[in-house]
């Protein structure tokens, strides 16, 4: 794995996509249709077990490891730019401090978003990671195009509904809104029901997944599942708080089920035996081995 990663990073550095993404339109052919019988492999914050999370490195690596989707957390800077960052502060994954909303995009781009990974994971470290930045949503879309699909999370407490309007406009500009008769290139999920309901009213063609908080997981009533079904296409549980019956009940209400964040093979196998529709993981290559998919 280390040798493969080093060779991939050499190619990435040589091609220069990290520092200068070519402004090519995102109009290439969509990925093949994924049947309902298959399980979607969702790279959580990219291949975040092998590269700094939520960076162009992690997203590129996730796609190369065979993920069907890359998962991105969408937030907004103080000057209104959509960026990809999980936390509402920059402390954990950059060398900066404080809330994201205090930063302009220009200030955010000065931060180092990769060296923390090298320090925490010395066996997986790579010199190029220290040049990683917090990417904008558009940088991710330009770098990956239609070679992979996108699972976009809107954080609770974000600058919604302004963020939601900006996101939908961006998806429209990059030709990523679903088209009739073709698989959707995007899924949007959130813990916020209000956010998903607003998006459903504005763009009912986009598949939505209602995420369920760990503390709220467990038995969800039939009435609640029916309520979710009015606007959402699926539900997402922590894999630690679900069982086979949750899958059966979700399916009985016409909902797909997406457990998160599953990193051990034995847990992946158990969930697959229950019939889940997707698995979110930090190790998409590991899930592909369990699924016996060939990495392209």
C-alpha positions as CSV (number, residue, x, y, z in Angstrom):
1,X,0.0,0.0,0.0
2,X,2.8,2.4,0.9
3,X,4.5,1.9,-2.5
4,X,1.3,2.3,-4.3
5,X,0.5,5.6,-2.5
6,X,4.0,6.9,-3.1
7,X,3.7,6.3,-6.9
8,X,0.3,7.8,-7.0
9,X,1.5,10.9,-5.1
10,X,4.4,11.2,-7.6
11,X,1.9,11.3,-10.4
12,X,-0.3,13.8,-8.6
13,X,2.7,16.1,-7.9
14,X,4.0,15.8,-11.5
15,X,0.6,16.6,-13.0
16,X,0.2,19.6,-10.7
17,X,-3.5,19.2,-10.0
18,X,-3.1,20.0,-6.3
19,X,-1.7,23.5,-6.9
20,X,-3.3,24.4,-10.3
21,X,-6.5,22.7,-11.2
22,X,-7.3,23.1,-14.9
23,X,-10.6,24.8,-15.4
24,X,-12.2,22.0,-17.5
25,X,-16.0,21.7,-17.6
26,X,-17.6,18.8,-15.7
27,X,-19.5,17.3,-18.6
28,X,-17.9,13.9,-19.1
29,X,-19.9,10.7,-19.0
30,X,-21.5,9.8,-15.7
31,X,-20.3,6.7,-13.9
32,X,-22.1,3.4,-14.8
33,X,-25.5,2.9,-13.4
34,X,-25.3,1.2,-10.0
35,X,-28.1,-1.3,-9.5
36,X,-30.1,-1.5,-6.3
37,X,-28.6,-5.0,-5.7
38,X,-25.1,-3.5,-5.4
39,X,-23.7,-1.7,-2.3
40,X,-22.4,1.8,-2.7
41,X,-18.9,2.4,-1.3
42,X,-18.7,5.9,0.1
43,X,-15.3,7.3,0.9
44,X,-15.9,9.2,4.2
45,X,-14.2,12.6,3.9
46,X,-12.3,10.9,1.0
47,X,-9.9,8.1,1.8
48,X,-9.4,9.7,5.2
49,X,-7.7,6.6,6.7
50,X,-4.8,7.0,4.2
51,X,-4.6,10.8,3.6
52,X,-5.5,14.0,5.4
53,X,-9.3,14.1,5.6
54,X,-11.3,16.5,3.4
55,X,-8.4,17.4,1.2
56,X,-7.8,17.0,-2.6
57,X,-5.4,14.2,-1.7
58,X,-8.0,12.3,0.2
59,X,-10.7,12.7,-2.5
60,X,-8.3,11.7,-5.3
61,X,-7.2,8.7,-3.3
62,X,-10.7,7.7,-2.5
63,X,-11.7,7.7,-6.2
64,X,-8.5,5.7,-7.1
65,X,-9.3,3.2,-4.4
66,X,-12.6,2.5,-6.1
67,X,-15.2,4.5,-4.1
68,X,-18.5,5.0,-5.8
69,X,-19.0,8.2,-3.9
70,X,-16.8,10.6,-2.0
71,X,-18.3,12.2,1.0
72,X,-17.8,16.0,1.6
73,X,-18.9,18.2,4.4
74,X,-20.0,21.6,3.0
75,X,-19.5,24.8,5.0
76,X,-19.2,28.5,4.3
77,X,-16.4,30.9,5.0
78,X,-16.9,34.3,6.6
79,X,-16.9,35.9,3.1
80,X,-19.4,33.4,1.7
81,X,-17.4,30.8,-0.1
82,X,-18.4,27.1,0.0
83,X,-15.5,25.0,1.4
84,X,-15.1,21.4,2.4
85,X,-14.4,21.0,6.1
86,X,-15.9,18.7,8.8
87,X,-15.5,20.8,11.9
88,X,-16.9,24.2,12.5
89,X,-13.5,25.3,13.7
90,X,-10.1,24.9,12.0
91,X,-8.2,23.7,15.0
92,X,-8.2,19.9,14.6
93,X,-7.2,19.6,10.9
94,X,-5.1,22.7,10.2
95,X,-2.5,24.8,11.9
96,X,-5.0,27.6,12.5
97,X,-7.3,28.3,15.4
98,X,-10.9,29.5,15.8
99,X,-14.2,29.2,14.0
100,X,-14.3,28.8,10.3
101,X,-16.7,31.7,10.0
102,X,-13.9,34.1,11.2
103,X,-11.8,33.3,8.1
104,X,-12.1,34.7,4.6
105,X,-11.2,32.2,1.8
106,X,-7.9,34.0,1.3
107,X,-7.0,33.6,5.0
108,X,-8.2,29.9,5.0
109,X,-6.0,29.1,2.1
110,X,-2.9,30.1,4.0
111,X,-3.5,27.3,6.5
112,X,-1.7,23.9,6.4
113,X,-4.4,21.2,6.3
114,X,-2.1,18.2,6.0
115,X,0.9,18.2,8.4
116,X,-1.3,17.1,11.3
117,X,-1.9,13.8,9.4
118,X,1.9,13.2,9.0
119,X,2.5,13.7,12.7
120,X,-0.4,11.5,13.8
121,X,0.2,8.7,11.2
122,X,4.0,8.6,10.6
123,X,3.7,5.3,8.7
124,X,1.3,6.8,6.2
125,X,3.0,10.2,6.1
126,X,3.9,11.8,2.7
127,X,5.9,15.1,2.1
128,X,3.2,16.3,-0.3
129,X,0.6,16.3,2.5
130,X,2.1,19.3,4.2
131,X,1.1,21.3,1.1
132,X,-2.6,20.4,1.5
133,X,-5.2,23.1,1.8
134,X,-8.8,23.3,2.8
135,X,-10.4,23.0,-0.6
136,X,-13.4,24.9,-2.0
137,X,-16.3,22.8,-3.2
138,X,-15.6,24.0,-6.8
139,X,-12.0,22.8,-6.5
140,X,-13.2,19.3,-5.6
141,X,-15.7,19.3,-8.5
142,X,-13.1,20.5,-11.0
143,X,-10.5,18.0,-9.8
144,X,-12.8,14.9,-9.8
145,X,-15.4,15.9,-12.5
146,X,-17.9,13.0,-13.2
147,X,-15.3,10.3,-12.5
148,X,-17.0,9.7,-9.2
149,X,-20.2,10.7,-7.5
150,X,-20.7,13.0,-4.5
151,X,-22.3,12.5,-1.1
152,X,-22.6,16.0,0.3
153,X,-23.3,16.7,3.9
154,X,-24.8,20.0,5.1
155,X,-23.9,20.5,8.7
156,X,-26.4,21.3,11.4
157,X,-26.0,24.9,12.5
158,X,-24.4,25.9,9.2
159,X,-25.3,29.1,7.4
160,X,-28.5,27.6,6.0
161,X,-30.6,28.5,4.0
162,X,-28.0,30.7,2.3
163,X,-25.6,27.8,2.1
164,X,-28.3,25.6,0.6
165,X,-29.1,28.1,-2.1
166,X,-25.4,28.5,-3.0
167,X,-24.9,24.8,-3.1
168,X,-27.9,24.2,-5.4
169,X,-26.6,26.9,-7.7
170,X,-23.2,25.4,-7.7
171,X,-24.6,21.9,-8.6
172,X,-26.6,23.5,-11.4
173,X,-23.6,25.3,-12.8
174,X,-21.5,22.1,-12.8
175,X,-24.3,20.0,-14.4
176,X,-24.6,17.9,-11.3
177,X,-28.4,18.0,-10.8
178,X,-30.1,14.7,-11.5
179,X,-31.5,14.2,-15.0
180,X,-34.4,11.9,-15.8
181,X,-33.4,8.4,-16.7
182,X,-29.8,8.7,-15.3
183,X,-28.4,8.0,-11.9
184,X,-28.0,11.0,-9.7
185,X,-24.4,12.2,-9.5
186,X,-25.1,13.6,-6.0
187,X,-26.8,12.6,-2.8
188,X,-27.3,15.2,0.0
189,X,-27.5,14.1,3.6
190,X,-27.8,15.9,6.9
191,X,-28.8,15.5,10.5
192,X,-31.0,18.6,10.0
193,X,-34.5,17.7,9.0
194,X,-35.3,21.3,8.2
195,X,-32.4,21.5,5.8
196,X,-33.4,18.4,3.9
197,X,-37.1,19.5,3.8
198,X,-36.1,22.9,2.3
199,X,-33.9,21.2,-0.3
200,X,-36.7,18.8,-1.2
201,X,-39.0,21.7,-1.8
202,X,-36.4,23.4,-4.0
203,X,-35.0,20.4,-5.8
204,X,-37.2,17.3,-5.3
205,X,-35.1,15.3,-7.8
206,X,-32.1,15.1,-5.6
207,X,-31.9,11.9,-3.4
208,X,-31.8,12.9,0.3
209,X,-30.6,10.8,3.3
210,X,-31.8,11.7,6.8
211,X,-28.9,11.0,9.2
212,X,-29.9,9.8,12.7
213,X,-27.8,11.0,15.7
214,X,-26.1,8.2,17.6
215,X,-28.0,9.1,20.8
216,X,-31.3,9.0,18.9
217,X,-30.7,5.7,17.2
218,X,-32.6,2.6,18.2
219,X,-36.2,2.0,17.6
220,X,-37.8,4.6,15.2
221,X,-41.6,4.4,15.0
222,X,-43.5,3.5,11.8
223,X,-45.0,7.0,12.0
224,X,-41.6,8.6,12.1
225,X,-40.3,6.5,9.2
226,X,-43.4,7.5,7.2
227,X,-42.7,11.2,8.0
228,X,-39.0,10.8,6.8
229,X,-40.2,9.1,3.6
230,X,-42.1,12.2,2.6
231,X,-38.9,14.1,1.8
232,X,-36.0,11.6,2.1
233,X,-34.8,8.7,-0.1
234,X,-32.9,6.9,2.7
235,X,-31.7,7.1,6.3
236,X,-28.2,6.9,7.8
237,X,-27.5,5.2,11.2
238,X,-24.3,4.8,13.1
239,X,-23.5,1.1,12.5
240,X,-23.0,0.7,16.2
241,X,-26.6,1.5,16.9
242,X,-28.5,-0.6,14.4
243,X,-29.4,-4.2,13.7
244,X,-31.0,-6.4,11.0
245,X,-34.5,-5.3,12.0
246,X,-33.6,-1.6,11.3
247,X,-32.8,-2.6,7.7
248,X,-36.0,-4.6,7.3
249,X,-38.2,-1.8,8.7
250,X,-36.4,0.9,6.6
251,X,-37.0,-1.2,3.5
252,X,-40.6,-1.8,4.4
253,X,-41.1,2.0,4.3
254,X,-39.3,2.4,0.9
255,X,-36.2,3.8,2.5
256,X,-32.6,2.8,1.8
257,X,-30.2,2.5,4.7
258,X,-26.6,3.9,4.8
259,X,-24.6,3.0,7.9
260,X,-21.6,5.1,9.0
261,X,-18.6,5.1,9.6
262,X,-17.5,1.4,9.2
263,X,-13.8,0.6,9.1
264,X,-13.5,-3.0,10.3
265,X,-14.0,-5.9,7.8
266,X,-16.0,-8.0,10.2
267,X,-18.5,-5.1,10.7
268,X,-18.7,-4.6,7.0
269,X,-19.5,-8.2,6.4
270,X,-22.2,-8.2,9.1
271,X,-23.9,-5.2,7.6
272,X,-23.7,-6.6,4.1
273,X,-25.4,-9.8,5.4
274,X,-28.2,-7.6,6.7
275,X,-28.7,-6.1,3.3
276,X,-27.6,-2.5,3.7
277,X,-27.6,-0.3,0.5
278,X,-24.3,1.7,1.2
279,X,-21.5,1.8,3.6
280,X,-19.5,4.9,4.5
281,X,-15.9,4.1,5.4
282,X,-12.5,5.8,5.8
283,X,-11.0,2.8,3.9
284,X,-12.7,2.4,0.6
285,X,-10.1,-0.1,-0.6
286,X,-10.9,-2.3,2.4
287,X,-14.6,-2.3,1.7
288,X,-13.9,-3.1,-2.0
289,X,-12.0,-6.2,-0.9
290,X,-15.0,-7.3,1.2
291,X,-17.3,-6.6,-1.7
292,X,-14.7,-8.3,-4.0
293,X,-14.8,-5.4,-6.4
294,X,-11.8,-4.7,-8.6
295,X,-10.2,-1.3,-8.0
296,X,-10.0,0.5,-11.3
